Structure formats: C-alpha cells, structure tokens
C-alpha cells in the first residue's frame, strides 16, 4: 500500500513525463524523494565546456518537473505556467536537497547528464498550496488503477470525469502518464472491492475494467471499451 497523505492530484503531460523517472523512494509518500532525471544542452562551439553546466541545470529542472507532475493536474499546470516558471523552473536548486551525477555523455550537437536528485516534496507542496494549485488526497482505503489502450494520457480527462461520478470513489491522483498508459490512485469507501468498482465502471461507463492480478490494482482497457460500444 502507498501512503496517500503527501500526494496531490495531477495529470502529467505525456511528452514531459518521458524526461524523468522516479525511483521507488519518490513513489512512496514522504517529505522528499529520489528522482532520476536526464538533462541536455546544445554544444556551443564558442564555449563548448558550458554545455556540461547547462545540461546539469536542465537535469535539475527535469527532476523538479517530475515532482510537480506528482502534485498537480495538467490543466492547473497550463494555467499557472508563468507562476511555475518563476517559482520552480527558474530556481530548481531551491527544491533539491542533494544531487549526484550518474553519468555525462556527448551526442551529436548535445551534451547529456543523468542525475539522481533528492527533491523536497514538502517544499513543492507548500509552494503549490500558496498559488492554489494543489488538492490534497485524503488518507484511507484506495485502489490502484492502470489505464491502457488508445492514448490513455490524452483520454485521461474523460476518464477522470467518469471516476469522479463513480459511487464510492473519492479523491484520486495520477502517478504516472506516458507510453500510452496511465497509473492512478483513487481513494475509495471502506468495503468497496476492486471487483465491485470494476463492475460499476464496466456497467455504468461501458469500460473494459477488471481486477488485475496485482494486489489493489484495477485494469481498465480504454480501447476495448471503445470497441465494445461501437455500433
């Protein structure tokens, strides 16, 4: 089970999600977490050594981006782009407590740097709350929902509306979005089983939902649902 206390709702932008990956420590709700991220910088022939520094700076921004994707929905991310730029991306070092360079390498016209950064989730939550861009997820029973089929990231907004209308389901977060799949955590009422939630989503929303073999996981195939509902 993952403790939900520190997580907040977010729908990640798929293209940006691919830029960084969280470690198991980052996925656990805690005051901070380790995030691996890769940054890159174009090599300037007039100052080729500066590319290493700029790639490191970009990697730190990517690490902070990934942490943001664990804390806010994409519509708020877009609406608050200017505030996020000034509060987070212009000063990523304010949210990184420790970083380690894993490797640095060159590609044609670019330098890339991979880092592991200890990101302060509590500081990020505090800033998001200040601009009203965070929604706390209540602690309690929850179910893991794995979306697949079609473009799960693009169709995430529609599924969220279905989830919000589902009986027994409360707040939720989107932990990961990318590669045509999305992973959510949803708070549920005591006694609501995965099987019952799968039946509700299948019957009321026409989705292909089933209890997955993994503990606490519900699998929803959006493509199958669309095919079944087609005339």
N, C-alpha and C positions, 0 to 999 in steps of 0.2 A: 504494500500500500504506500502511496505517496502522500505525505502530509500536505494538505491544501492551503495552510494558513498563509504562506508567503507568496502564493501565486495570484496573479490577476488576469482578467480576460484579455486575450489578444488573438487576432487573426493575422498571421505572418504573411508578408508578401513573398511569393514563391521564389522570385528571382534573387532576392536578397538572402533568403534562408540558406541557399546553397553556399553562401560565402563563409559560413562558420558553423561548427558543430559543437554541441555541448557535451561535456563529459557526464558520467553518472552523478557526480557531485553537484553539477549545475541543475540536473533534473530534480534532485531532491530539494524540497523547500527548505531553505536555510537563509541565514543572513548574507551569505556570499557563496559563490560557486565558481568552479574552474571551467573556463570556456576556451576551446581551441579555435583559433581564427587565422586566416591567411590574408595578408595584405599584399598589394603590388604597387609598383611605381614605375613609370616610364623612365628609361635612361636618358638623361640629358647629356649630350656629347660635350657640352661646355662645362659640366660639373658632374661627371659620372658617379662619383662617390656619394653624392647627395641622394641617389636613388635608394640606397640602403636605409637611410634615416626616414625617407618618405614612405618606404614600404612598411617599416616598423610602425610609423604613425598610422598608416592605413589599417594595419592589422589590429591596432588598439581600437580604432573606430569600429571595425567589424565586430570585435568582441562586445563592445557596448551595444551595437545594433542588435546582436543576438540576444543579449539580456533584455533589451527593450521589447523584442518580439515575444518574450515570455511574460510581458506585463501589460500589453495594451492591444486593443483591436485595431485593424488596419484603417478603419475609417477615421478614428481619432489620430492615428499616426499621420495620415494625409492632412487632416485639418489643422494639426498642430506642428506642421513641418518646420515652420520658422522657429518656433519655441524649442523644438527638439534639436534643431541645428545649433542654436546658441547655447542651450543648456547641456547638451550631451556631446554632439559630434565635434564641436569646436574645442572641447576640453575633455577628451576621453580619459585622460590621466586622473581626473577627479574621482573616477569610479573604479579605477583599477588599483588594487592594493598590492599586488605583486604580479610580475610577469617573467616568463622565461622564454627565450628564443629557442625554438626547437630546431629550426634549420633555415638557412637563407640560400637561395639559388638564383641563377640567371636563366632567363628565357629570351628569345629574340625580342629585343627592344624593351624588355622588362626585367626588374628585379622583384622576386617574391620572398616573403618572410612569413614563416609559420610560428605562432607563439601559443603558449598556454598562459592565460591570464586569470588571476583571482579577482572576480568582479564583485563589487559591493552591491548586492541586490537591494538591501535596505535603503541605501542612499538613492538608488534609482527609484524605488517605490515612493520615497519621500518627495522627490522632485516631481514625479508624475501626479501625486496627490495634490501638490501645490498648484498644478495647472489643470486639475480636474480631469486627468486622462487615465485614471486607474480605477478599477472596480474590483473590490476585494471579493474573493470567493470564500464562502463560509466553510468552516471545517465540518466534517461529518462523513457519512457514507457517500461513496462516489463510484462511478463506473468509468472505465477507460473505453473510448470509442475510436475505432480505427476506420477511417473513410478511405475508400478506394474506388477506382473506376472513373471514366471520363476524366475531367480535371477537377480533382477533389478540392484543390485550393481555390479555383475560380468559382466553384459551386458552393463554397463554404458558407457564404452569406445566406443562401436559400436554406441550407441545412440548419443553420443556427436558428432561423425563424421556426422551423419545424420542431427543433429541440426545445425552444422556449415555450411552445404550445403543448408539449408532451406532458401528460399528467404525472406528477411525482418527480419531475426534474426541476432543479433549481438553477443556481449559477453554474457556469462552466468556464473552462479555459481552453485555449488552443495551444498545445505544447509544441507542436511541430507541423510544418506545412512545406511540402516540396516533393518533387519527383512523382507528381500525380496522386500523392497520398497526404492525408492529414491525420493528426492524432489529437484527440480532445480528452479532457477530463470533465465529467459532469457530476455535480452533487445531486444525490437522489434521496428520496424519503426512506426512512427505515422500512425494511421489509420488501422494497422494490427490487426484484431479482433481474439479472441480465436477460433471462428468458422472457420475463413479462415486458420489459422495456423493448426487447426485440419484437415481440408480438404487437405491441402498441404502435411502433414505428412502421411495421410491415402492414398492419391493417388500416391504420388511420392515414398514413402518408404514402402508402404504396411503395415503400422502400424494401430492398432485399437485405434485411437485418437478421443476424443470427448470433448466438452466443459463441464466441471463439474459444478454442481450447485453452488459451492463456487465461489465467486467473483474473477475474474482474474485467475482462475485455469483451466488448461488443463489436462485431464486424459488420460494417454497412457498405454494400457494393452499390454505388450510385448508378453505374452503368446497367447492372441487372435490373434495378428498379425502373429505370427509364425504358428498357426494352419490354418489360412486362406490361407497362402502362401504355405502350404504343398501340394504336389500332391495328 
